[in-house]
Amino acid sequence: MSAQELIESAESAASVARQSFRQRDDEIYQAFEAIKHRHQADMGQKDVDYIRKIRRYSRIFEVLGRSAVMLLPGPLALLGVPLVFLHRNLEAIEIGHNVLHGQYDSLPEVPEFHSHNFKWKAPIDEAGWRQEHNATHHVYTNVFEKDPDLSHGFLRTNAQVPHTKWHYFQVPFYLLLAYPTILYFFNNQNLGRSDTFRAEKFPLGNKGYATFKNPEHLSDAQIDKRIRLSVLRVLVKEYGVFPLLALLSGLGFWKVFLCNALADLLNNYWIALTIQATHFTEPLQPDDAINNRSNWYISQLDSSVNFKGTRLQSVFWGHLNYQIEHHLYPDIPSHRYPDIAREVQAVCRQYNLPYKVNASWGQAIRKYLTLFWRFSFKDARHPFPTQAYLERE
């Protein structure tokens, strides 16, 4: 065979390989799209009934919990704290977080649960959250300097973020100060205040961190007002209205104040550890992951990890133990994720795609804390080194 024939043969083989890859990519895309369209077409009364049921239980927990906190004497008032926590938790993640993803926007029977009508019972500005979380994090998941959730605040969870003296203290700072109040500080990330902190305190400023793009062209005064209003609506209710009602009724201001603070603390910790443990242990994704429609699905699979739990537990985790399904289909009602998971796993088996699950919430947290501690130090190596799937292909 002549040299020219060898060249032509190699080019032909490369062309066939490219065509095969394109065909596989298209099949993967169509498989994941089919799951989405199947569940969108099936949406209806059962989804309406579900979100109404969750809100009904949330109200029941609130009434019972706040009544116990106010009416029971002394330490017995603590019996109401778990119920207040359940109310706050359902409103924050199983209702609020999922509703703001637009999971119920197509259902005219529940306009109060449409994303642009919804008022979150959490100290977070809804518009800022939708922009940062939905339109940025869920598009560029685990993409360095593009995903704002990857290194929020001054968090360092990968070797590419430049190390500073601040990072030596990140574990005690986050565990003792940031996580107990995390809901109150999401606005700093969503509306650019974390950028200001890093620009002032870090030698390299915001290098290694995704920054706020200010798509609404908000002034500093407008940003401060939106942060203030979203935080005050919760602080006034929890630490003003209910304790004052107790005081005026002779039931004890500080008893109610402290019980509400404990429920708040539990809620913040619960949400922080649920969210943190399902992203950061996974590999960074290539910059061009969203440039190919099948690659976007694959990058979501590869940059998220589930953890096992019962269906009831999943409700109180906001179904974020199905983080893979949430990232693949953020606008599908979360209560469908356990069923969607079986379909997603079938596609992953068929095309040999990554599908990662921790055995428990505890295991997911332990892995995250190991990574969290490791990257407190300069020149740290990833405790669970894995190359991004798209870079291995």
Backbone hydrogen bonds, N-H to C=O, Kabsch-Sander energy under -0.5 kcal/mol:
donor,donor_aa,acceptor,acceptor_aa,energy
6,L,2,S,-2.2
7,I,3,A,-2.2
8,E,4,Q,-2.5
9,S,5,E,-2.4
10,A,6,L,-2.3
11,E,7,I,-2.5
12,S,8,E,-2.1
13,A,9,S,-2.3
14,A,10,A,-2.4
15,S,11,E,-2.2
16,V,12,S,-2.3
17,A,13,A,-2.3
18,R,14,A,-2.6
19,Q,15,S,-2.4
20,S,16,V,-2.3
21,F,17,A,-2.5
22,R,18,R,-2.7
23,Q,19,Q,-2.3
24,R,20,S,-2.4
25,D,21,F,-3.0
26,D,22,R,-2.4
27,E,23,Q,-2.2
28,I,24,R,-2.6
29,Y,25,D,-2.5
30,Q,26,D,-2.7
31,A,27,E,-2.3
32,F,28,I,-2.2
33,E,29,Y,-2.6
34,A,30,Q,-2.2
35,I,31,A,-1.4
36,K,32,F,-1.8
37,H,33,E,-2.9
38,R,34,A,-2.2
39,H,35,I,-1.8
40,Q,36,K,-2.5
41,A,37,H,-2.3
42,D,38,R,-1.0
43,M,39,H,-0.7
43,M,40,Q,-0.9
47,D,44,G,-0.9
48,V,44,G,-1.8
49,D,45,Q,-3.1
50,Y,46,K,-1.7
51,I,47,D,-2.2
52,R,48,V,-2.0
53,K,49,D,-2.2
54,I,50,Y,-2.4
55,R,51,I,-2.0
56,R,52,R,-2.3
57,Y,53,K,-2.6
58,S,54,I,-2.3
59,R,55,R,-2.2
60,I,56,R,-2.2
61,F,57,Y,-2.8
62,E,58,S,-2.1
63,V,59,R,-2.8
64,L,60,I,-2.6
65,G,61,F,-2.7
66,R,62,E,-3.0
67,S,63,V,-1.9
68,A,64,L,-2.2
69,V,65,G,-2.4
70,M,66,R,-2.2
71,L,67,S,-2.9
72,L,68,A,-2.1
76,L,73,P,-1.6
77,A,74,G,-1.9
78,L,75,P,-1.9
79,L,76,L,-2.0
80,G,77,A,-1.9
81,V,78,L,-1.1
84,V,80,G,-2.1
85,F,81,V,-2.8
86,L,82,P,-2.3
87,H,83,L,-2.1
88,R,84,V,-2.8
89,N,85,F,-3.0
90,L,86,L,-2.5
91,E,87,H,-2.2
92,A,88,R,-1.7
93,I,89,N,-2.5
94,E,89,N,-0.7
95,I,90,L,-2.6
96,G,91,E,-1.8
97,H,92,A,-1.4
98,N,93,I,-0.9
99,V,95,I,-3.0
100,L,96,G,-2.5
101,H,98,N,-0.7
102,G,99,V,-2.2
103,Q,98,N,-1.4
105,D,102,G,-1.1
107,L,104,Y,-1.6
110,V,107,L,-1.5
113,F,110,V,-2.1
114,H,111,P,-1.6
117,N,114,H,-1.7
118,F,114,H,-1.7
120,W,118,F,-0.6
122,A,120,W,-0.7
124,I,122,A,-2.0
129,W,125,D,-2.1
130,R,126,E,-2.6
131,Q,127,A,-1.9
132,E,128,G,-2.6
133,H,129,W,-3.0
134,N,129,W,-0.9
135,A,130,R,-1.9
137,H,132,E,-2.5
138,H,133,H,-1.9
139,V,136,T,-0.9
140,Y,136,T,-2.9
143,V,140,Y,-2.3
144,F,142,N,-0.6
144,F,285,Q,-0.6
146,K,143,V,-2.1
147,D,143,V,-2.2
150,L,147,D,-1.1
151,S,147,D,-0.5
152,H,149,D,-0.7
155,L,152,H,-2.7
161,V,158,N,-0.9
167,H,164,T,-1.1
168,Y,165,K,-0.9
169,F,166,W,-1.6
170,Q,167,H,-1.4
173,F,169,F,-2.2
174,Y,170,Q,-2.7
175,L,171,V,-2.5
176,L,172,P,-2.3
177,L,173,F,-2.3
178,A,173,F,-2.2
179,Y,174,Y,-3.7
181,T,178,A,-1.1
182,I,179,Y,-1.1
184,Y,181,T,-1.4
185,F,181,T,-0.5
185,F,182,I,-1.4
186,F,182,I,-0.6
186,F,183,L,-0.6
188,N,185,F,-0.6
189,Q,185,F,-0.9
189,Q,186,F,-0.6
190,N,186,F,-2.9
191,L,187,N,-2.6
192,G,189,Q,-0.8
193,R,188,N,-0.9
194,S,188,N,-2.3
196,T,192,G,-1.3
197,F,193,R,-1.7
198,R,194,S,-2.4
199,A,195,D,-2.6
200,E,196,T,-1.6
201,K,197,F,-2.4
202,F,198,R,-2.5
205,G,202,F,-1.6
207,K,204,L,-1.8
209,Y,206,N,-2.3
217,H,214,N,-1.8
223,I,219,S,-2.4
224,D,220,D,-2.7
225,K,221,A,-2.1
226,R,222,Q,-2.2
227,I,223,I,-2.4
228,R,224,D,-2.5
229,L,225,K,-2.7
230,S,226,R,-1.9
231,V,227,I,-2.0
232,L,228,R,-2.7
233,R,229,L,-1.7
234,V,231,V,-1.0
235,L,231,V,-2.4
236,V,232,L,-2.9
237,K,233,R,-0.6
238,E,234,V,-2.9
239,Y,235,L,-2.7
240,G,236,V,-1.1
241,V,236,V,-3.1
242,F,237,K,-1.9
244,L,240,G,-2.3
245,L,241,V,-2.5
246,A,242,F,-2.0
247,L,243,P,-2.2
248,L,244,L,-2.9
249,S,245,L,-1.5
250,G,247,L,-1.2
251,L,246,A,-3.5
252,G,246,A,-0.8
256,V,252,G,-1.5
257,F,253,F,-2.5
258,L,254,W,-2.7
259,C,255,K,-1.9
260,N,256,V,-2.5
261,A,257,F,-1.9
262,L,258,L,-2.1
263,A,259,C,-2.3
264,D,260,N,-2.3
265,L,261,A,-2.5
266,L,262,L,-2.5
267,N,263,A,-2.2
268,N,264,D,-2.4
269,Y,265,L,-2.4
270,W,266,L,-2.6
271,I,267,N,-2.2
272,A,268,N,-2.6
273,L,269,Y,-2.6
274,T,270,W,-1.6
275,I,271,I,-2.5
276,Q,272,A,-2.7
277,A,273,L,-1.2
278,T,275,I,-1.4
279,H,276,Q,-1.0
280,F,276,Q,-1.0
282,E,279,H,-2.2
285,Q,142,N,-2.9
289,A,286,P,-1.8
290,I,287,D,-0.5
291,N,288,D,-1.7
292,N,289,A,-0.6
296,W,292,N,-1.9
297,Y,293,R,-1.1
298,I,294,S,-2.2
299,S,295,N,-3.0
300,Q,296,W,-1.9
301,L,297,Y,-2.0
302,D,298,I,-2.4
303,S,299,S,-1.7
304,S,301,L,-0.8
305,V,278,T,-1.3
306,N,356,K,-2.5
307,F,321,N,-1.7
308,K,358,N,-1.8
314,S,310,T,-2.1
315,V,311,R,-1.2
315,V,312,L,-0.5
316,F,312,L,-1.2
317,W,313,Q,-1.0
318,G,315,V,-1.4
319,H,314,S,-3.6
320,L,317,W,-1.8
322,Y,319,H,-1.4
323,Q,320,L,-0.6
326,H,322,Y,-2.4
327,H,323,Q,-2.2
328,L,324,I,-2.0
329,Y,325,E,-2.7
332,I,329,Y,-1.7
336,R,333,P,-2.0
337,Y,334,S,-2.0
339,D,336,R,-0.7
340,I,336,R,-2.6
341,A,337,Y,-2.8
342,R,338,P,-0.8
342,R,339,D,-0.5
343,E,339,D,-1.1
344,V,340,I,-2.7
345,Q,341,A,-2.6
346,A,342,R,-1.5
347,V,343,E,-1.7
348,C,344,V,-2.5
349,R,345,Q,-2.5
350,Q,346,A,-2.1
351,Y,347,V,-2.0
352,N,348,C,-0.7
352,N,349,R,-0.6
353,L,348,C,-2.2
358,N,306,N,-3.0
364,A,360,S,-1.9
365,I,361,W,-2.4
366,R,362,G,-2.6
367,K,363,Q,-2.4
368,Y,364,A,-2.0
369,L,365,I,-2.9
370,T,366,R,-2.1
371,L,367,K,-2.0
372,F,368,Y,-3.0
373,W,369,L,-2.5
374,R,370,T,-2.3
375,F,371,L,-2.4
376,S,373,W,-1.6
377,F,374,R,-1.4
380,A,377,F,-1.1
391,E,388,A,-1.0
392,R,388,A,-0.9
392,R,389,Y,-1.0
393,E,389,Y,-1.2
